[in-house]
Every structure is written in structure tokens, then in C-alpha cells.
Amino acid sequence: MTSIAVESLSARRTLERSEEEQLRHLETLTAFDRASKYGMPEGVTQSATWTAYERKLIHDSYWKDTVGDFLAREIQHEKKFITLWSCTNYHEFLVGSSMGRTLQTAKGRRGKITYLMYTLRKLSGHKGSHSDFIIENSKLPYVDGGVEGAASLKYLVSRRWECFSELISRYLKEDTLFVDLGSGWGRYSTLAASVFPNLDVISAELSDSGRTCTEMITQAFGFRIQTVAFNYLDWGLLVERLSQSRRPNLIVFSNHSIEQVPYLNIRLFEELIGLDKNLRFIHIEPIGWQISNDPAILRSSTPPLRKFEEWGGYNKNLFLIVQNLLRRGLIDVDEVAPNFLATDSNRNAGSLLVFHKKA
Ligand SMILES: C[S@@+](CC[C@H](N)C(=O)[O-])C[C@H]1O[C@@H](n2cnc3c(N)ncnc32)[C@H](O)[C@@H]1O
């Protein structure tokens, strides 16, 4: 796994930019509201489709249609977790992503070529279905450790499993509570519970259907996962819940969920840091563009388009918040890895940020 060590000069330099330098950097790439830099002031709201209410509506139907219905059918037949997990990832891609639908319906150049290859294989006696062929033979764009490539869905889903397990192993201590913020259907909560059985896991998710998926898997495999209704913009109950945990070590994790909130409120981080716990934050979020304007990084990390205006578009202030917490001596940063991983597109890679509360 390629990762840019914080000791490297360029990573240090980006972390130590002044607030004004970072704001100017953001403003050159997207529409940014300075008044919201550490959280939207009272009375200011996100653009219509970016409110938590709208995000919940979108994800309630998305997780039900792409994962919930599939799990309801498959879960009782599948005894091995890794098989269920992989097949859920495949199914979500095939029905939930535009690339998956293009391939399945044999539309577009890529879909037609894949279907032609499948037909030729069938003529030569190959047995599997069209979906199986896509899973094993598609050439999907990805980014791994900052490097672009193309590989099959099967390989990319296995990379998700490996990357996550390796990453968490690096930071895991005895007696840890793993908190998955914006956990969706439980992709990484359930993986964590399966690979690290001594871990307690909290899956904090906005959508009801996402939490229902996680609960189905938890019940079927006897995992130590609790689900919690959670909104990044209203974090009081979560912080209270975490303060009650007897586990001294917390890993606060997110994968492509902070992206859903244009401006996070820095108080969420301040209150988490205020807990009487050892705390490590591990975030994989599409913020390469917030870190650097190097064209090689911008190739796989697209800033929110200006048409979404100041109060819409994917997250704009995570790196600004981390820089602020670092300046104030509240945290130390362990890793910054722009364009760490993208397994279904090469334009919106997740960058890795790992930091911990200063003792
Ligand atoms: C792209 S999905 C990622 C889900 C999961 N982390 C994964 O890796 O599969 C984004 C998730 O963020 C959640 N989300 C959106 N807005 C949120 C908010 N304001 N607070 C908490 N979660 C939110 C959505 O419901 C959705 O499940």
C-alpha cells in the first residue's frame, strides 16, 4: 500500500498551510463560503439536495433497492460471511452504479464490448451467467495508492477487503470500540466485526434502510455491532453514547460519508477529542483536491463543481478542520495519502487521513 508519510516534505507543507492559504487554495477550485468554514452558521442551510433530510431520502431508497432486498433473499442461504460480503458488493455495483447498469444491459461502448466477449466465451462452451462474466472479466477503472489501473470487479472488491483490514490492523489496540460514521449498509462495520472479532462496533448511519441491512447481517452472523441513528450535523447523542462506553480506545472511522456534508462542524471533532478516551480518526474521503492542486492528484479527485454553489456539493472543509486541530495542538497526524483508493471510478478517489488525539 503506497501512502505518503506525514514526514514527507510535501505532506507536512500542506498540513502546515496557514488558514488563509488553505482558504485561498479551496477558493481557486470550488465555490466556498468563508462564513461556514468550520460549520454552517445558524440560519444558513445547505442547498436543497444537500440537506440531511434529502440525503436520508436518497439513501433510504438506495440501500433498500441495492442491498436490502438482496440481503433479504440471500442471507439465509449463505453461511460464509466473506462470500455474502463479496456478493453484496458485486450486486450493489451491478444494480446501483451507472457503470454496473451499462455493463448489465450491454449498453454503451464498454457494455457492448463486454457483452460481445461474453457471447464469444459462451459459444466456446463457457457456462457462467452474464453477471458472473462481468464480475470476473470486466476492466473497471480504479486508483490504488495514487496509481490508476483497470481490473475486474472481483479483484477490486477483494482490494476493498484487504486495504481496510491492513489499515485497521496498523492502528488496532486491545479493548477498542470501532465507530463507523455514515456506515451505509455496513460494508466496513461488518467487515471489521468479522476480521477483528474482539472489537465492539458501532454503526452510526443516517438512513433507516442502511441500519436495517447492518442489523440483518449482525443477527445472521452473531456480530458485536450496535447500530445508531446518526447525523453529522447533530452529533450530541452519539458523543454521549461514546462517553458511556467502557472501552478506553476509540477508532472513529469513515469511508465516503463525510463527503455527503458540504461543511462539517468542527465542534463534532472538538467534542470527540474532549472524551476521556484514546482516540484515533481514520477517514477515507474524496478530499485529494483539498490537499493538493497537483494535476496528477486532481485527475482522480474532482473538486465540487461550481454549479453546486457555496452550500452544495461534496465536503469542502475536512482538511481545513484537521489543519486547525493540528495548529491548536489537539491532534497529531499519522498519515496523509491523497487518492488512497477508488474501486468503482477513477475520478473520485478516497484520500486517507489518519490522526490521533494528543495525549
Ligand atoms: C456513499 S455512502 C457510504 C456508506 C459507507 N460508509 C460505505 O463505505 O459503504 C454515504 C453514506 O453517508 C450517509 N450520510 C449522508 N448524509 C449524512 C449525514 N448528514 N450524517 C450521517 N450520515 C450521512 C448516507 O446515508 C450513506 O449511507
The ligand as an ORCA input file, in Angstrom:
! r2SCAN-3c Opt
* xyz 0 1
  C     -21.512      6.787     -0.157
  S     -22.322      6.165      1.226
  C     -21.009      5.362      2.097
  C     -21.509      4.347      3.065
  C     -20.421      3.526      3.768
  N     -19.545      4.332      4.543
  C     -19.665      2.663      2.790
  O     -18.447      2.803      2.698
  O     -20.286      1.838      2.142
  C     -22.631      7.618      2.163
  C     -23.402      7.369      3.457
  O     -23.437      8.589      4.217
  C     -24.697      8.701      4.818
  N     -24.972     10.122      5.092
  C     -25.359     11.084      4.218
  N     -25.526     12.252      4.859
  C     -25.250     12.028      6.163
  C     -25.298     12.828      7.335
  N     -25.666     14.116      7.301
  N     -24.990     12.252      8.517
  C     -24.631     10.939      8.584
  N     -24.566     10.125      7.511
  C     -24.893     10.663      6.314
  C     -25.657      8.113      3.792
  O     -26.890      7.740      4.373
  C     -24.843      6.958      3.240
  O     -25.113      5.769      3.905
*
